[in-house]
Amino acid sequence: MTRGSPRRRLWILLATATAVALILQASRLPFRWNQITFAYGAYYGEYLWSVELRGWATALTTFVGIHPPAYSLLAAALIKLGASPAIWHGISGLFSVAAIPALSAAMARGLSVDGVSRSSGAAGAAVVAGAFLMASSPHRNAYGLEVNNYPLLVLATCLQMLAFAWFAGPMAKEEPSGASASPQRKHTVLLTLATALCLWTHALAAALPLAQGLSLAAVGSRRQRLAFVGVLGGVFVLCLPLLPAVLGAAGGDPINLEAGWGPALGGLFVTLPGRYGWAVLAWGVIVLAGLGLRRILSLPAERRLVPLSWAMHAGVGGLLVVSLSAAGIASPWQFPYYLAPLPSLLAVAACALLPEAKSSKGSQRPRRPSMPLLLTALVAIQAGVQLWEYREAHGVRSQAADSYGLIAEGIEA
């Protein structure tokens, strides 16, 4: 086997995962190509009216509902350019699919200092598992064509995770003095910009830098913590245009009835697992995430920081959504909110393929061969269920079109 073979295999597998995501994403078109598309287009009418009335400076400060203006700016530009609804869906789908290679790069950097091109062994297997889990995720796929900011949020989250992995990467290297190296300036700038993009896309993205700050407090170096404080300062400056709208929303009344913790937790643990696929598959991912967390905590301190930030984000992000639901700020049935911590949750689940901690005798326990088989079966079944749903939906729409002439009427109109 040549030296380049593992590298080629890794790239082929990651490309395959992206292709799977593209096919599955296209299969959702029958579920999204309907009146909901135009309802979302009308959703941005008030935003366009505000911009026309007060000027383009308002475009940077006006929220659509409780959503920051990053996607609204894109939607307004598409509407102004006369883009068709097919382009709206296509751009959202590209955002959602592009999250797979972005997450792969983040995991490769977080698990191996050498990056994706040289990841091998257990780390490479975990990167591939994360890519396929993300590609086959029914939750990601269900909203991947939505004319809204959630596909952009998923992509922006993965890009921010990649930026943090680059920012935290120098911790694994030591200066001649023995002190941990400081993050490079370019990585600090990239993390600042990526974090600001997340916050300009959705308020729930605030859980991401919070989780990373907690991880740095736990296992980061002093220099990294100081550099991260600088990142937060830069993010605050970049997000100043959002501050008036955020303060106004914070001072307003909840838009939903206060649900309490019972319905909020019920929405997460009872309804959500079976909302977009088989509940047993969702619980399988949760079990894998628990095993992945165990592997992460057993890593040496210099390799634990970035994977630990994924686990922190999955927990903090989920808790934030549940808290908002319990308080009435969000509804217990607003399941798109759980897309915010989804990439981190799947990254942690993929870490179940990492080797177990060393035994008391000092030898490393081998990976169980059943784990890759379990992951493969889970991904295959998730993908198969979604393709079966496409077949069912396509059949229903075709039958309706033949029976009632819906397609012909739409063309004539």
C-alpha positions in Angstrom: 0.0 0.0 0.0 1.4 3.3 -1.0 1.7 6.2 1.4 -1.0 8.2 -0.4 -3.6 5.4 -0.3 -5.1 6.3 3.1 -5.3 9.9 2.0 -7.1 8.9 -1.2 -9.4 6.6 0.6 -10.3 9.3 3.1 -11.1 11.9 0.3 -13.1 9.3 -1.6 -15.2 8.5 1.5 -15.8 12.2 2.3 -16.7 12.9 -1.3 -19.2 9.9 -1.1 -20.7 11.3 2.1 -21.2 14.7 0.3 -22.8 12.9 -2.7 -25.1 11.0 -0.3 -26.1 14.3 1.3 -26.8 15.8 -2.1 -29.1 12.9 -3.2 -31.0 12.9 0.1 -31.4 16.7 0.0 -32.8 16.6 -3.5 -35.3 13.9 -2.3 -36.9 16.5 0.0 -38.1 18.7 -2.9 -41.6 17.1 -3.0 -42.0 18.1 0.6 -40.9 21.7 0.1 -42.0 22.6 -3.4 -45.5 23.9 -2.5 -47.2 27.0 -1.2 -44.9 27.1 1.8 -42.2 28.4 -0.5 -44.2 31.5 -1.3 -45.3 31.9 2.3 -41.7 32.2 3.2 -41.2 34.7 0.4 -44.0 36.8 1.8 -42.3 36.4 5.2 -39.6 38.8 4.0 -42.0 41.3 2.5 -42.0 43.4 5.7 -38.2 43.4 5.7 -38.1 44.6 2.1 -40.7 47.3 2.9 -38.6 48.5 5.8 -35.5 48.7 3.6 -37.3 50.6 0.9 -38.8 53.0 3.4 -35.7 53.7 5.5 -32.8 52.8 3.3 -30.3 50.0 3.1 -28.7 50.9 6.4 -31.9 49.5 8.0 -31.1 46.1 6.3 -28.3 45.6 8.9 -30.6 46.2 11.9 -34.0 44.8 11.0 -34.9 41.4 12.2 -37.5 39.1 10.6 -39.4 37.9 13.6 -36.6 37.1 16.0 -34.1 36.2 13.3 -31.0 38.4 12.7 -30.6 39.9 9.2 -27.9 37.7 7.6 -30.2 35.5 5.7 -32.7 38.3 5.2 -30.0 40.2 3.3 -29.5 37.3 1.0 -33.3 36.7 0.6 -33.8 40.4 -0.2 -31.1 40.4 -2.8 -32.5 37.3 -4.4 -36.0 38.8 -4.5 -34.7 42.1 -5.9 -32.8 40.2 -8.6 -36.0 38.3 -9.6 -34.6 34.9 -8.6 -37.1 32.1 -8.9 -38.3 29.9 -6.0 -36.1 27.1 -7.4 -33.0 29.2 -6.8 -34.2 29.9 -3.3 -34.4 26.2 -2.6 -31.2 25.5 -4.4 -29.2 28.0 -2.4 -30.5 26.6 0.9 -29.8 23.1 -0.3 -26.2 24.0 -1.2 -25.7 25.6 2.3 -27.0 22.4 3.9 -24.9 20.0 1.8 -21.8 22.2 2.1 -22.0 21.7 5.9 -20.8 18.1 5.4 -17.2 18.9 4.2 -17.1 21.9 6.6 -17.8 19.5 9.5 -15.4 17.0 8.2 -12.6 19.6 8.1 -13.4 20.7 11.6 -13.3 17.2 12.9 -10.1 16.4 11.1 -8.4 19.4 12.5 -9.9 18.8 16.0 -8.8 15.2 16.1 -5.5 15.4 14.3 -3.1 18.3 14.1 -2.0 17.3 10.6 -5.5 18.1 9.2 -7.8 16.2 6.9 -5.1 15.2 4.3 -3.1 13.1 6.8 -5.8 11.9 9.2 -5.6 8.2 9.5 -6.6 5.3 11.7 -9.2 6.0 14.4 -9.2 9.8 13.9 -9.8 9.3 10.2 -12.6 6.8 10.8 -14.3 9.2 13.2 -14.1 12.0 10.6 -15.7 9.8 8.0 -18.4 8.7 10.5 -19.2 12.3 11.3 -19.5 13.1 7.6 -21.9 10.2 7.0 -24.0 10.9 10.2 -24.4 14.5 9.0 -25.2 13.5 5.5 -27.9 11.0 6.5 -29.3 13.1 9.4 -33.1 13.3 8.9 -33.2 16.4 11.0 -30.7 18.3 8.9 -32.2 17.0 5.7 -35.8 18.0 6.7 -34.9 21.7 6.8 -32.2 21.7 4.2 -34.3 23.2 1.4 -36.2 25.6 3.7 -36.4 29.2 2.5 -35.2 30.4 5.8 -32.0 30.9 7.8 -31.6 27.4 9.2 -29.5 25.9 6.4 -27.2 28.9 6.6 -27.1 28.4 10.4 -25.9 24.8 10.0 -23.2 25.7 7.6 -22.1 28.8 9.6 -21.9 26.6 12.7 -19.7 24.0 11.0 -17.4 26.8 9.7 -17.1 28.3 13.2 -16.2 24.9 14.5 -13.5 24.7 11.9 -12.2 28.2 12.8 -12.1 27.2 16.5 -10.2 24.0 15.7 -7.6 26.1 13.8 -7.6 28.6 16.7 -7.0 25.9 19.3 -4.7 23.8 17.2 -1.4 25.3 18.5 -2.1 23.9 21.9 -0.8 20.5 20.8 2.5 22.1 19.9 5.0 23.3 22.4 7.4 26.2 22.2 11.1 25.7 23.2 10.4 27.1 26.6 7.7 24.5 27.2 4.8 26.9 27.2 1.9 26.4 24.9 2.0 28.5 21.7 -0.4 31.3 21.3 -3.0 31.1 18.5 -1.9 32.7 15.3 -3.4 36.1 14.5 -5.0 34.8 11.2 -6.8 32.1 13.2 -8.0 34.6 15.7 -9.4 36.8 13.0 -11.1 33.9 11.2 -12.7 32.7 14.5 -13.9 36.3 15.1 -15.5 36.5 11.7 -17.0 33.0 11.8 -18.5 33.6 15.2 -20.0 36.9 14.1 -21.5 35.3 11.0 -23.2 32.7 13.3 -24.7 35.4 15.5 -25.8 37.4 12.5 -27.6 34.3 11.4 -29.4 33.1 14.5 -29.4 34.1 18.2 -29.0 30.4 19.3 -25.5 30.5 17.9 -24.5 32.2 21.1 -24.3 28.8 22.7 -21.3 28.0 20.4 -18.7 30.6 21.8 -20.1 30.0 25.3 -19.4 26.3 25.1 -15.9 27.0 23.6 -15.2 29.4 26.5 -16.2 26.7 29.0 -13.9 24.2 27.3 -11.0 26.7 27.3 -11.6 27.3 31.0 -11.4 23.6 31.7 -8.4 22.5 29.6 -7.1 25.5 27.6 -3.9 27.4 28.2 -3.7 30.9 29.7 -2.6 32.4 26.3 -5.5 30.7 24.5 -8.0 32.1 27.1 -6.7 35.6 26.7 -6.8 35.3 22.9 -10.4 34.1 23.1 -11.3 37.1 25.2 -10.0 39.2 22.3 -12.1 37.2 19.9 -15.2 37.9 22.0 -14.4 41.6 22.0 -14.1 41.6 18.2 -17.4 39.7 17.9 -19.1 42.2 20.2 -18.0 45.1 18.0 -19.1 43.3 14.8 -22.5 42.6 16.3 -23.2 46.1 17.6 -25.8 46.8 14.9 -27.8 43.9 16.3 -27.9 45.2 19.8 -31.0 47.5 19.6 -33.1 44.7 18.2 -31.8 42.2 20.8 -32.5 44.5 23.7 -36.0 45.3 22.3 -36.8 41.6 22.0 -35.4 40.9 25.5 -37.7 43.6 27.0 -40.8 42.4 25.2 -43.4 39.8 26.2 -42.9 36.1 25.3 -44.6 35.3 22.0 -45.6 31.8 23.3 -47.4 30.7 26.4 -45.1 29.6 29.1 -44.9 25.8 28.6 -42.9 24.8 31.6 -40.2 22.1 31.8 -42.6 19.2 31.3 -43.7 20.0 27.7 -40.3 21.4 26.8 -38.5 18.2 27.8 -41.3 16.1 26.2 -40.8 17.9 22.9 -37.1 17.1 23.0 -37.1 13.5 24.3 -40.5 12.2 23.2 -41.6 14.0 20.0 -38.4 15.0 18.3 -36.7 11.6 18.1 -39.5 10.2 15.8 -40.3 13.5 14.1 -38.2 13.0 11.0 -37.4 9.3 11.0 -37.5 6.2 13.2 -37.1 7.1 16.9 -34.9 4.1 17.5 -32.3 5.5 15.1 -32.3 8.9 16.9 -31.8 7.1 20.2 -29.0 5.2 18.6 -27.2 8.4 17.8 -27.7 9.6 21.4 -26.2 6.4 22.7 -23.2 6.8 20.3 -22.8 10.4 21.6 -22.6 9.0 25.1 -19.9 6.6 24.1 -18.1 9.4 22.1 -18.1 11.6 25.2 -16.4 8.9 27.2 -13.7 8.6 24.5 -13.2 12.4 24.4 -12.8 12.6 28.2 -10.1 9.9 28.0 -8.0 11.8 25.5 -4.8 13.5 26.7 -5.3 17.1 27.7 -3.5 18.5 24.7 -5.9 16.7 22.3 -9.1 17.1 24.4 -9.9 20.8 24.0 -11.6 20.9 20.6 -13.6 17.6 20.9 -14.6 18.7 24.4 -16.0 21.9 22.9 -18.3 19.8 20.7 -19.6 18.0 23.7 -20.1 21.3 25.6 -21.9 22.8 22.6 -24.3 19.9 22.2 -25.2 20.1 25.9 -25.3 23.9 26.3 -27.2 24.3 23.0 -29.8 21.7 23.8 -30.3 23.2 27.3 -30.7 26.7 25.9 -33.4 25.6 23.5 -35.3 23.6 26.2 -35.0 26.6 28.6 -36.4 29.0 25.9 -39.3 26.6 25.3 -40.0 26.3 29.0 -40.0 30.1 29.4 -42.4 30.7 26.4 -39.8 32.5 24.4 -39.9 29.5 22.0 -42.5 26.8 21.4 -41.7 23.2 22.5 -42.5 22.3 18.9 -40.0 24.6 17.2 -37.8 21.7 16.3 -35.6 23.7 13.8 -34.0 25.3 16.9 -32.3 21.9 17.6 -30.4 22.3 14.3 -28.1 24.7 16.2 -26.3 22.0 18.3 -26.8 19.2 15.8 -23.3 19.3 14.1 -21.6 19.1 17.5 -23.8 16.3 18.6 -23.0 14.2 15.5 -19.3 15.0 15.9 -19.4 13.7 19.4 -21.3 10.6 18.3 -18.6 9.9 15.6 -16.0 10.0 18.4 -17.4 6.7 19.5 -14.9 5.2 17.0 -11.9 6.6 18.8 -9.9 4.0 20.9 -10.9 3.4 24.4 -8.8 4.7 27.3 -5.7 2.8 28.3 -6.2 0.0 30.8 -4.5 -0.2 34.2 -1.7 -2.2 32.6 -0.9 0.7 30.2 -2.0 -1.0 27.0 -4.6 0.6 24.8 -7.9 -1.3 24.4 -8.6 -2.2 20.8 -11.7 -0.7 19.1 -14.6 -3.1 19.0 -15.3 -4.1 15.4 -19.0 -3.9 16.1 -18.9 -0.1 16.4 -18.1 0.6 12.8 -20.8 -2.0 11.7 -23.3 -0.3 14.0 -22.6 3.1 12.6 -22.7 1.8 9.0 -26.1 0.2 9.6 -27.5 3.3 11.3 -26.4 5.5 8.4 -27.7 3.1 5.8 -31.1 2.7 7.5 -31.5 6.5 8.0 -30.7 7.1 4.3 -33.0 4.3 3.2 -36.0 5.6 5.3 -35.6 9.0 3.7 -35.5 7.7 0.1 -38.5 5.6 0.9 -40.3 8.7 2.1 -39.4 10.4 -1.2 -40.8 7.5 -3.2 -44.1 7.7 -1.2 -44.3 11.5 -1.5 -43.5 11.5 -5.2 -46.1 8.9 -5.8 -48.8 10.9 -4.0 -48.0 14.1 -5.9 -48.0 12.3 -9.2 -51.3 10.7 -8.5 -52.8 14.0 -7.5 -51.4 15.7 -10.6 -52.9 12.9 -12.9 -56.3 13.0 -11.1 -56.8 16.7 -10.8 -54.5 18.3 -13.4 -52.6 20.3 -10.8 -49.4 20.4 -12.9 -51.2 21.6 -16.0 -53.2 24.2 -14.1 -50.0 25.5 -12.5 -48.3 25.8 -15.9 -51.2 27.6 -17.4 -51.4 30.0 -14.5 
